Amino acid sequence: MKTSILLLARTGSTRLPGKLLHPVMGRPILDYQIERLQTAQRPNGLVLCTTQLAEDDALIELASRHEIANFRGNTEDVVERMLQAAYEYQVDFIISIGGDDLLCDPELVDLAIERFWQTKADFILFNDLPLGITPYGVKTEALKQLSEIKEGGTDGWERYFLETNRFQLEQIPVQDESLRRPELRMTLDYTEDFEFFKTVLEKLYPYRKNLSLRDVIELVDSQPEIAQLSQKRSQEWKNKHASFDIRVKPESSQQ
C-alpha cells in the first residue's frame, strides 16, 4: 500500500496573509518544514497540496525547488483537495500535515505509518503532544466516506473522524512523559506565532537541522518567554476551532 505525506498549504489568510512565505534567515519559513519532512523514512512520497488560485503559484515554485510533487485542488474544501490528490498519486494511506504546523515531527510521521501497517485503522492520531506537532494519518477509503457524509464545512475536518463515531480510530500514546505537553500551542495563525517559529528556528536550526520535539521543548522550557509568544492567542484559536461547522448528512440521504 502506498503512503504519502500530503502537505496542505495556501498563501491566503485573513489573519496573516502570505504567512508561509514570510522569510526566516533569508528563506520562506515553509522551506524548513519541507526539508524536515523529507527526512521521514516511511512515506513513499511528499506532495504539496495547494489551491488553483494564482496567489499560490509561489508555493508551486517552492515545491519545484525542493523537487517534490504538487497538486492544485479545491480552494475551500480541504477534504476534497486531499482526496483528489490521493487519487492523482494513487495513495492508499495519507499522512496529512498542515503547512501551519511548521514543527511537525518526522519521527511521528514514521510512527503513524508503522501503526497503520499494524492496524489498518481509518484514522490515526497522537495524544497529549503540543498542538501543531503531530500529523494525522487517514486511510484514503475513509476520507472518501467522509466526503460522502459531510454536510458542514471542512475547516477542522479531523473532527469528523473524532466526533461522528463512524470510523475506526487508533490513538498512539506518548511514552516519554517529558513530551506530554498538550498545553503548548505550536501552529502558525497569528503574528505572534510567526515570531515564535522565527525565534525557534533561528536558535536551533543552524545547529540541528533535524531538530526534534525534544529539542523544541527543552528550548521553550529553558526560555519560557519563547513559549509565551505562541500562547498569547491560545484562547482565541480554541474559540475559532470550536466554531467550525461539523455536520453529517441524515442517514436517508446517504443511501
TORTIZA-985265 format. One line per 4 residues: for each residue x, y, z of N, C-alpha, C. Coordinates in pm, 1 decimal. Each point is the difference from the previous one (the first is absolute). Layout:
% residues N
X Y Z X Y Z X Y Z ~ ...
//
This chain:
% residues 255
85.0 -119.9 0.0 -85.0 119.9 0.0 88.4 124.6 0.0 ~ -38.5 96.3 -79.5 80.9 120.8 -13.1 -39.9 102.5 105.6 ~ 100.0 55.3 67.0 -23.7 103.9 100.1 76.3 125.9 -41.1 ~ -64.7 114.0 14.1 65.3 126.6 -33.6 -42.3 108.9 97.0
90.1 94.5 19.8 -33.3 121.4 74.2 -70.5 95.5 -95.3 ~ -116.0 49.9 40.8 -65.0 109.4 -71.0 14.7 124.4 86.4 ~ 81.3 92.7 -46.1 27.1 123.8 72.0 -96.6 106.4 -50.3 ~ -95.6 38.8 85.3 -107.0 91.5 -39.2 44.8 143.4 23.8
12.8 75.3 -108.2 54.8 135.1 12.8 -70.2 94.6 -96.0 ~ -21.3 123.3 45.1 -52.9 105.7 -84.8 48.3 133.0 55.0 ~ 7.6 99.8 -85.9 50.3 130.7 45.1 -111.3 87.4 53.9 ~ -124.4 -28.2 -37.4 -111.0 82.9 45.0 -24.7 -16.7 148.6
-8.5 110.3 70.9 -29.5 -0.2 143.2 -47.3 138.5 38.9 ~ -113.7 6.9 67.4 -50.1 131.1 42.8 78.0 52.6 119.8 ~ 55.1 -91.1 80.6 70.3 43.5 121.0 145.8 34.2 -26.9 ~ 64.5 -76.5 -91.0 141.8 22.2 -27.6 26.6 -34.5 -146.8
-35.2 89.4 -90.9 12.9 -29.2 -143.7 142.1 -39.3 -39.2 ~ 9.1 -100.6 -87.6 129.7 -42.8 -51.3 92.4 -58.0 104.4 ~ -57.1 -49.5 109.4 81.4 -37.4 116.2 104.9 -106.9 -30.2 ~ -30.5 -94.9 -87.6 94.2 -109.3 -25.2 119.9 42.5 -83.1
-8.1 119.5 -57.3 112.0 52.0 -78.1 77.1 107.5 75.2 ~ -42.4 31.5 121.6 74.1 97.8 80.0 143.3 -49.9 20.3 ~ 98.3 87.1 -11.3 139.9 -46.2 5.6 52.2 -20.3 142.2 ~ 77.8 -104.9 14.7 77.6 -26.2 121.4 141.2 -34.9 -45.7
96.4 73.8 45.9 139.2 -19.3 -41.2 12.4 0.2 -152.8 ~ -77.1 89.2 -63.8 11.1 19.4 -143.9 -73.6 -100.2 -86.6 ~ -80.4 -87.3 61.5 -73.0 -102.1 -75.8 -145.7 -2.3 43.7 ~ -93.1 -39.7 -90.3 -139.8 -15.1 41.6 -10.0 -99.7 114.3
-82.2 30.6 97.4 -6.3 -85.5 118.4 -44.7 -142.0 -35.1 ~ -80.3 -16.5 -107.0 -43.6 -133.9 -39.0 116.1 -87.2 -46.8 ~ 108.9 62.7 -44.3 120.2 -74.4 -39.2 43.0 -98.9 108.0 ~ -2.0 47.4 123.3 51.9 -80.1 110.7 -88.7 -120.8 26.6
-130.5 17.6 -13.0 -89.1 -113.1 20.1 20.9 -105.2 -107.7 ~ 10.4 42.6 -124.7 20.2 -96.3 -109.6 129.8 -77.2 20.7 ~ 107.1 69.5 34.2 128.9 -66.7 21.9 -9.5 -105.5 109.3 ~ -68.1 33.0 109.2 -10.3 -94.6 110.8 -86.4 -119.7 -37.7
-112.4 24.0 -69.8 -87.5 -110.8 -37.5 67.8 -94.3 -98.6 ~ 92.7 50.7 -77.5 72.2 -85.8 -93.7 90.8 -99.3 70.3 ~ 22.0 16.3 130.0 83.9 -95.0 73.6 -79.5 -119.4 51.8 ~ -134.5 4.0 -9.2 -80.7 -115.0 42.7 34.7 -120.6 -86.6
6.0 -117.5 61.7 47.0 -120.6 -69.0 -111.2 -83.8 -62.3 ~ -120.5 4.9 57.2 -104.6 -93.6 -40.0 -87.1 43.8 -117.9 ~ -22.9 130.1 -20.7 -88.9 38.0 -111.4 61.6 -33.8 -135.8 ~ -87.8 -28.4 -96.5 45.0 -21.6 -137.5 14.1 130.9 -76.8
-55.6 107.4 55.8 9.1 127.4 -70.2 -45.8 115.6 87.4 ~ 23.4 119.8 -50.1 -41.1 124.4 65.0 -61.5 87.9 -107.6 ~ -126.0 38.7 20.8 -72.7 79.7 -99.0 -45.4 129.8 65.6 ~ 38.3 113.0 -58.2 -51.3 128.4 47.2 -135.0 23.1 -65.4
-105.0 8.5 81.8 -136.9 16.3 -49.9 -45.6 142.6 23.7 ~ -29.7 70.5 -106.8 -44.1 138.0 12.8 -121.1 23.0 -89.0 ~ -36.7 125.8 -19.6 -120.5 32.2 -75.2 34.2 37.9 -143.6 ~ -102.9 25.9 -76.1 16.5 41.5 -138.5 12.0 151.8 -13.3
-0.5 70.6 111.0 9.2 145.4 -4.2 139.6 44.0 -43.9 ~ 4.2 109.5 -76.4 128.5 50.2 -49.7 94.2 37.1 113.2 ~ -55.5 43.7 113.8 84.7 40.0 112.4 82.1 -115.2 55.2 ~ -41.2 -123.9 -31.0 72.7 -117.0 49.6 102.9 -53.0 -99.8
20.8 73.6 -109.3 105.4 -38.3 -95.1 136.0 -5.7 68.7 ~ 20.5 90.1 95.7 129.0 5.0 69.8 26.6 -129.0 76.5 ~ -105.4 -64.9 49.3 17.9 -126.7 70.9 38.5 -111.7 -96.4 ~ -55.8 3.3 -119.4 36.7 -98.2 -101.0 147.3 16.2 -37.0
44.3 124.0 -11.2 141.4 25.2 -29.4 88.6 -51.6 112.3 ~ -45.7 16.3 123.7 76.0 -48.6 114.7 10.8 -152.9 -3.5 ~ -110.8 -66.0 -31.0 2.2 -146.2 -11.0 97.1 -44.3 -109.1 ~ 0.8 73.0 -109.6 89.9 -33.9 -110.6 145.9 12.2 42.2
31.3 103.0 76.4 138.6 17.5 45.4 43.8 -115.4 88.5 ~ -93.3 -55.7 74.7 32.1 -113.2 87.8 -15.9 -134.6 -71.1 ~ -41.7 5.4 -125.3 -18.6 -120.7 -81.0 -99.2 -96.8 63.2 ~ -110.3 56.2 50.8 -108.5 -83.2 51.8 -122.9 19.6 -88.2
-90.5 -95.1 7.4 -120.9 5.0 -81.5 -94.0 110.3 50.1 ~ -94.2 38.1 -84.7 -100.1 98.4 42.1 -135.6 -36.6 -56.9 ~ -103.1 55.8 61.1 -136.7 -19.1 -46.8 -77.2 127.2 26.4 ~ -79.5 43.0 -97.3 -83.5 118.9 14.7 -146.0 -43.4 -5.6
-74.0 30.6 107.3 -137.1 -47.6 7.8 -95.8 101.9 56.8 ~ -108.0 -49.5 56.9 -109.5 82.7 49.2 49.7 106.3 97.6 ~ -45.5 121.8 -20.2 47.5 111.9 81.6 -53.1 -5.5 142.0 ~ -127.8 -35.1 16.4 -64.3 6.5 131.7 -13.8 -135.6 67.3
-17.6 -104.7 -76.1 -28.3 -132.6 55.3 129.9 -79.5 10.6 ~ 58.7 -0.6 118.1 129.5 -64.6 17.9 -11.4 -152.0 -8.5 ~ -114.8 -56.2 37.6 -20.2 -144.2 -13.2 3.4 -40.1 -146.7 ~ -70.6 74.4 -83.6 0.2 -28.2 -143.3 139.6 16.9 -58.8
72.5 100.5 45.8 136.0 22.5 -50.6 90.3 -119.1 33.4 ~ -7.0 -46.9 124.3 80.8 -116.2 37.9 -40.5 -124.4 -77.2 ~ -130.2 -21.3 -12.7 -48.9 -120.5 -65.3 43.7 -4.5 -145.7 ~ -13.3 110.0 -70.0 40.0 2.2 -140.3 152.0 -13.9 -15.6
74.9 56.8 94.2 146.1 -17.2 -3.2 36.7 -146.3 21.7 ~ -70.6 -65.8 91.7 25.3 -142.5 24.7 -29.8 -82.5 -124.0 ~ -109.2 32.8 -69.7 -31.3 -71.3 -123.6 106.8 26.2 -106.2 ~ 41.7 125.3 -10.2 98.5 38.0 -101.1 129.8 -78.2 16.9
41.5 -17.5 126.1 129.0 -65.4 26.7 -16.2 -142.7 50.7 ~ -122.2 -54.1 -9.9 -28.7 -139.7 34.4 45.9 -33.7 142.4 ~ -41.4 85.3 93.1 37.3 -14.2 140.5 -109.9 -75.0 74.8 ~ 37.5 -103.4 74.4 -95.5 -78.7 78.3 -13.5 51.7 143.5
109.7 52.0 53.9 -1.4 51.8 137.7 70.1 134.8 0.3 ~ -71.4 100.0 48.6 45.7 138.7 -3.9 55.7 40.9 135.8 ~ 114.0 65.3 -0.5 46.2 73.8 117.3 -30.4 146.8 -29.0 ~ -99.2 51.9 69.8 -45.3 137.1 -23.9 68.9 94.9 97.7
64.9 102.1 -56.3 70.9 98.2 81.6 -34.4 139.1 -52.1 ~ -42.0 87.0 89.9 -29.5 136.9 -38.5 127.4 81.1 -15.0 ~ 4.0 85.0 -100.6 115.8 87.7 -16.6 22.9 88.4 119.7 ~ -105.5 25.1 77.2 13.1 82.4 120.2 77.1 -71.8 110.8
7.9 -132.5 -9.0 62.4 -80.0 106.2 146.9 -22.1 -34.4 ~ 75.9 105.9 14.1 135.7 7.1 -55.2 101.5 -88.0 71.1 ~ -32.4 -45.6 119.8 93.5 -84.1 74.6 -49.1 -144.2 12.3 ~ -93.9 -37.9 -86.2 -48.4 -138.2 2.2 119.4 -95.3 -7.6
3.3 -97.0 89.7 117.7 -83.6 18.4 2.0 -117.5 -98.1 ~ 103.3 -11.3 -84.1 8.5 -111.8 -95.5 -2.4 -137.3 66.6 ~ 50.8 -10.2 123.0 -3.0 -129.1 68.7 -143.3 -45.6 23.6 ~ -89.5 95.8 24.3 -139.9 -34.7 21.0 -65.2 -43.8 -130.7
43.8 56.5 -110.9 -47.4 -44.9 -130.9 28.9 -149.2 -16.8 ~ 123.2 -38.8 29.8 38.4 -140.9 -13.7 -78.5 -89.2 96.4 ~ -21.1 47.9 122.1 -75.3 -78.9 97.9 -144.0 -20.3 -44.0 ~ -60.4 103.4 -56.4 -138.9 -11.3 -46.0 -12.3 -102.7 -112.0
94.7 -0.2 -90.7 -3.4 -96.3 -110.7 20.5 -142.0 51.5 ~ 92.8 -16.8 92.3 23.4 -132.7 57.6 -125.7 -51.1 71.2 ~ -69.1 89.9 71.8 -121.2 -42.4 69.3 -110.4 -35.3 -100.0 ~ -5.2 70.3 -110.6 -98.6 -33.5 -102.6 27.3 -138.8 -56.4
125.4 -30.7 -26.1 33.8 -133.1 -51.1 -48.8 -108.7 96.3 ~ 4.6 29.1 129.0 -40.2 -97.3 101.5 -151.4 -11.5 15.4 ~ -71.8 114.6 -10.4 -141.8 4.4 36.5 -96.0 22.6 -116.0 ~ 47.7 62.1 -109.1 -85.2 39.2 -113.8 -115.3 90.0 46.1
23.7 80.1 104.4 -103.0 90.5 53.2 -35.7 106.9 -102.1 ~ -122.5 53.4 13.3 -44.5 107.3 -89.3 71.9 131.5 28.4 ~ 25.9 23.5 128.0 54.2 129.6 40.5 94.2 -20.5 117.8 ~ 119.6 56.3 -10.8 102.3 -17.8 103.2 44.5 136.4 49.9
6.2 13.5 133.0 43.1 125.4 60.1 81.6 -28.2 125.3 ~ 65.9 104.4 49.0 82.2 -9.0 120.5 -66.6 77.6 112.8 ~ 18.2 -49.8 122.0 -57.9 65.1 117.1 102.6 84.2 74.8 ~ -46.3 109.5 57.8 73.5 74.7 103.3 125.4 71.6 -46.6
16.5 19.7 -128.6 114.5 75.5 -49.6 -40.7 144.7 -27.4 ~ 96.5 90.2 -13.9 -34.8 138.7 -30.1 -80.3 11.3 -129.0 ~ -93.9 91.5 -2.3 -78.0 25.3 -120.5 91.6 44.2 -113.6 ~ -13.1 -65.0 -115.6 79.1 37.6 -116.2 121.8 -88.6 -23.6
29.2 -89.2 92.7 118.4 -86.1 -12.5 -32.6 -130.2 -72.5 ~ -125.0 -45.1 10.6 -31.7 -134.5 -46.5 -68.9 -1.3 -136.8 ~ 27.4 -102.4 -78.9 -73.8 -21.1 -124.8 -128.7 -76.2 29.1 ~ -88.4 -3.7 -98.1 -114.8 -89.7 2.5 19.8 -103.3 -108.8
-28.2 -126.3 33.0 2.7 -104.8 -99.6 -142.8 -37.1 -37.3 ~ -30.5 -4.8 -128.6 -136.7 -31.2 -41.3 1.3 -89.5 -123.8 ~ -78.3 -105.3 6.1 -14.4 -91.2 -112.8 -78.6 71.7 -110.2 ~ 46.9 -10.0 -123.0 -67.3 67.7 -111.1 -144.7 -45.7 -12.4
-23.9 -127.6 19.4 -136.5 -53.8 -6.9 -90.0 66.2 104.0 ~ 53.8 23.8 121.5 -77.5 66.1 105.3 -24.2 146.7 -33.3 ~ 98.4 64.9 -62.8 -17.3 139.3 -39.9 -110.4 12.3 -105.0 ~ -8.3 -97.5 -88.9 -108.0 -1.2 -98.9 -134.7 -11.9 69.8
-8.6 -86.4 101.1 -124.4 -13.7 74.4 -36.9 131.6 68.0 ~ 99.3 65.8 57.1 -25.0 129.5 63.5 -55.2 100.1 -102.0 ~ 58.5 1.4 -119.3 -44.6 95.9 -102.0 -145.1 -23.3 -38.0 ~ -47.7 -121.9 14.9 -137.1 -33.4 -37.7 -100.2 32.7 110.0
44.9 4.1 126.4 -94.7 23.1 109.8 3.4 141.3 55.1 ~ 105.9 75.7 -28.1 11.5 133.3 60.4 -103.5 95.0 -58.8 ~ -51.5 84.7 86.8 -94.3 102.2 -42.2 48.1 138.2 41.6 ~ 82.8 4.2 102.6 54.8 126.6 45.6 126.9 35.5 -75.6
75.3 93.8 55.4 123.6 42.6 -63.7 112.1 -98.9 23.3 ~ 118.2 30.6 -55.3 113.1 -91.6 16.6 116.2 63.4 75.8 ~ -15.7 121.3 52.0 96.5 48.8 97.7 -12.8 -89.1 123.2 ~ 112.4 -44.5 53.3 -7.4 -93.1 113.0 -56.4 -134.7 -41.7
32.9 -44.7 -121.5 -56.6 -122.9 -57.0 24.6 -122.9 86.2 ~ 108.6 1.4 78.6 30.9 -117.5 81.8 -109.2 -28.9 102.5 ~ -78.6 102.7 34.2 -106.5 -21.7 98.4 -107.4 -95.4 -51.4 ~ -16.5 -11.3 -132.3 -94.4 -98.7 -52.0 40.5 -139.9 43.2
129.4 -26.8 0.9 47.2 -131.2 42.5 -13.9 -17.5 150.8 ~ 23.2 105.4 73.0 2.6 -9.7 145.9 -138.9 3.0 63.8 ~ -97.3 60.8 -67.5 -127.8 28.6 66.6 -121.5 -71.6 -57.8 ~ 13.8 -69.2 -111.9 -119.4 -59.1 -62.3 -18.8 -148.1 30.0
98.4 -64.3 62.4 -9.8 -142.8 34.3 -24.7 -89.2 -121.6 ~ 55.1 37.8 -112.4 -19.4 -76.1 -122.9 129.3 -65.5 -49.9 ~ 110.0 22.9 68.5 129.1 -43.5 -52.3 80.1 -73.1 107.2 ~ 89.8 -85.7 -46.3 91.3 -69.7 91.0 117.6 92.2 31.3
12.4 38.4 125.5 106.3 90.3 42.6 111.8 -78.4 68.0 ~ 120.2 47.3 -17.1 116.6 -55.0 69.8 74.9 117.1 62.1 ~ 3.1 4.5 131.9 67.3 107.6 70.7 132.6 -51.2 55.9 ~ 106.7 66.8 -36.9 133.8 -42.8 41.4 39.9 77.0 125.0
22.1 -68.4 110.6 40.3 69.0 122.2 145.8 44.4 -6.7 ~ 30.8 102.8 73.8 136.7 51.6 5.8 71.2 -68.0 116.0 ~ 107.3 -71.5 -29.6 70.2 -74.3 104.2 87.2 89.6 87.0 ~ 57.4 102.6 -58.3 90.7 89.4 72.0 -80.0 110.5 69.1
-6.1 -5.4 132.0 -81.7 96.5 74.1 45.4 143.5 -21.0 ~ 127.4 20.4 -26.9 50.5 136.5 -17.9 -56.7 65.8 -125.4 ~ -52.5 -81.8 -90.8 -57.1 53.5 -123.4 -150.7 21.2 9.1 ~ -59.6 -44.4 109.1 -145.2 15.3 16.3 -31.5 143.2 42.9
-11.7 84.3 -100.4 -20.3 142.6 27.4 -116.7 54.6 -84.2 ~ -119.9 -51.1 21.7 -113.8 43.4 -82.4 -36.7 146.5 20.0 ~ 52.0 60.3 106.2 -32.0 141.1 23.9 75.0 93.6 -93.1 ~ 105.2 -51.5 -66.7 79.6 83.7 -89.3 -64.4 5.4 -138.5
4.4 115.9 -60.5 -57.9 20.9 -133.4 110.8 41.2 -95.3 ~ 17.5 -76.8 -109.9 107.3 26.0 -95.4 -55.8 -9.6 -141.2 ~ -84.9 96.3 -36.2 -57.3 5.8 -133.5 -7.7 145.4 -42.9 ~ 7.0 24.6 -129.9 16.6 136.0 -52.1 -133.4 59.8 -44.2
-54.4 87.5 84.1 -123.4 69.1 -33.6 13.3 151.6 11.1 ~ 81.4 44.8 92.4 5.7 141.4 32.8 144.6 51.6 -5.7 ~ 12.6 130.0 2.8 133.5 61.9 -3.5 86.6 -51.8 113.6 ~ -58.5 -16.0 118.2 75.5 -50.1 114.7 53.3 -141.3 -26.0
-78.9 -80.6 -70.9 44.0 -135.6 -32.5 121.6 3.3 -91.8 ~ -2.3 91.6 -96.9 115.4 10.6 -89.4 125.2 34.8 79.1 ~ -12.7 89.7 96.4 115.3 37.1 81.8 50.1 -119.6 79.8 ~ -91.1 -86.3 44.4 38.7 -121.7 70.9 83.9 -90.1 -90.8
-52.7 -30.8 -118.8 72.1 -89.2 -91.1 133.0 60.5 -44.7 ~ -1.0 127.2 -27.2 122.8 67.6 -42.2 107.4 -12.4 107.9 ~ -39.7 20.1 124.8 94.6 -8.1 111.1 53.2 -142.3 15.5 ~ -90.1 -98.9 -5.0 42.0 -139.9 15.3 96.0 -40.5 -111.0
-33.6 33.0 -123.0 85.4 -38.4 -112.4 135.5 69.4 5.2 ~ 0.3 127.1 33.9 126.8 72.7 6.6 90.5 -54.0 109.2 ~ -58.7 -47.3 108.8 80.4 -49.7 111.0 45.5 -144.8 -19.9 ~ -78.8 -80.4 -72.1 29.8 -142.9 -8.3 45.9 -46.8 -137.2
-59.3 50.8 -106.6 21.0 -59.9 -131.7 144.5 7.4 -48.9 ~ 72.1 107.2 24.8 139.3 1.6 -48.9 85.8 -111.4 58.3 ~ -41.6 -52.8 116.4 80.0 -101.7 68.3 -64.0 -138.9 -6.8 ~ -133.7 -5.9 -16.7 -71.7 -127.7 1.7 -105.8 1.3 -109.5
41.1 -28.3 -120.6 -95.3 3.6 -110.8 -108.9 -106.5 17.0 ~ 30.0 -108.3 67.5 -100.0 -102.8 28.8 -56.9 18.4 140.8 ~ -24.8 124.8 35.9 -45.4 27.3 136.3 -127.0 -77.4 30.7 ~ -5.0 -51.9 121.8 -110.2 -84.7 43.1 -92.7 77.1 92.7
-111.9 -61.6 32.1 -91.5 59.2 97.9 70.5 20.3 133.2 ~ 84.9 -95.0 37.3 72.9 12.6 126.0 89.4 124.8 0.0 ~ 63.8 27.9 -113.8 83.1 120.1 -11.3 -83.5 125.5 22.3 ~ -118.8 3.0 -60.5 -85.3 118.2 10.4 -49.3 18.7 142.9
-42.5 -108.9 62.6 -50.7 10.2 137.0 110.8 41.2 96.1 ~ 119.7 -53.5 -17.9 111.3 41.0 86.0 27.9 149.2 -15.7 ~ -12.1 50.3 -122.4 23.1 142.6 -23.3 -106.0 85.6 68.0 ~ -127.6 -33.3 -19.1 -104.9 85.1 56.4 -7.0 -12.3 151.7
42.6 -114.7 53.1 4.1 -13.1 146.2 114.2 81.7 59.8 ~ 110.1 9.1 -72.9 114.0 77.3 50.0 -20.1 149.8 -20.8 ~ -84.8 35.4 -97.6 -28.4 141.3 -27.8 -151.6 16.2 -15.0 ~ -72.4 3.6 112.5 -147.2 1.4 -3.5 -59.0 114.9 -79.6
74.0 107.1 -14.7 -52.8 113.4 -76.9 -23.4 -38.2 -146.3 ~ 72.1 -100.5 -49.0 -20.9 -45.4 -138.0 -135.2 -68.9 -11.7 ~ -30.4 -87.8 94.1 -129.7 -68.5 -1.8 -114.2 98.7 8.7 ~ 19.1 106.1 76.2 -107.2 97.6 17.0 -39.0 67.7 -130.2
91.8 6.0 -95.8 -31.3 62.9 -128.4 -118.0 -69.1 -67.7 ~ -0.2 -133.0 2.4 -105.9 -74.2 -69.4 -119.7 -30.0 89.3 ~ 10.7 32.0 128.6 -110.3 -27.9 91.1 -95.5 118.4 13.4 ~ 41.4 116.0 -45.4 -79.6 121.3 22.4 -139.0 -8.3 -60.7
-11.3 -70.7 -113.5 -128.9 -4.9 -69.0 -65.3 -137.6 11.3 ~ 40.0 -79.0 100.3 -49.4 -137.7 11.4 -151.7 -6.1 13.5 ~ -56.3 83.3 86.2 -144.7 -5.0 20.4 -73.9 42.9 -124.9 ~ 52.6 99.6 -68.5 -61.1 44.9 -125.6 -0.1 -114.0 -101.5
111.1 -73.2 -8.2 8.1 -112.6 -92.4 -99.6 -108.2 39.1 ~ -9.6 -30.7 128.9 -93.5 -102.9 45.5 -143.3 36.6 -34.2 ~ -35.2 126.6 19.2 -135.6 44.9 -31.3 -28.3 -15.2 -149.7 ~ 98.7 33.4 -82.3 -17.1 -12.6 -145.2 -19.6 -145.6 -39.2
82.8 -88.2 55.7 -7.1 -141.9 -34.6 -132.8 -60.3 44.3 ~ -47.3 40.2 117.0 -126.7 -53.0 51.1 -118.5 44.7 -84.7 ~ 15.8 110.0 -73.2 -110.0 53.7 -79.4 -12.1 -65.3 -137.5 ~ 93.9 -85.3 -37.9 -7.0 -63.7 -130.9 -126.9 -84.0 -10.7
-60.4 1.4 -116.7 -130.1 -61.8 -24.2 17.7 -145.8 -41.2 ~ -15.7 -91.1 96.6 17.1 -142.3 -26.2 -136.9 -66.9 3.3 ~ -54.3 -33.6 -116.5 -131.8 -64.0 -9.9 5.4 -109.4 -104.9 ~ -78.8 -106.2 22.4 -9.6 -107.8 -97.8 -140.5 -3.3 -55.9
-12.1 -54.8 -119.8 -128.5 -10.1 -65.8 -88.2 -101.2 74.5 ~ -131.3 15.7 -3.9 -88.6 -101.7 56.9 24.9 -134.3 -66.8 ~ -20.1 -108.5 74.8 27.8 -133.3 -51.2 -73.1 -27.5 -131.4 ~ -124.0 46.3 -11.7 -79.7 -29.0 -118.3 58.5 60.2 -125.8
67.9 113.6 14.5 55.5 68.0 -118.2 133.7 -57.8 -43.0 ~ 52.8 -94.0 80.8 129.0 -58.6 -32.2 -14.8 -130.6 -79.3 ~ -121.0 -42.3 -21.7 -21.7 -126.9 -70.1 24.8 14.8 -149.7
//
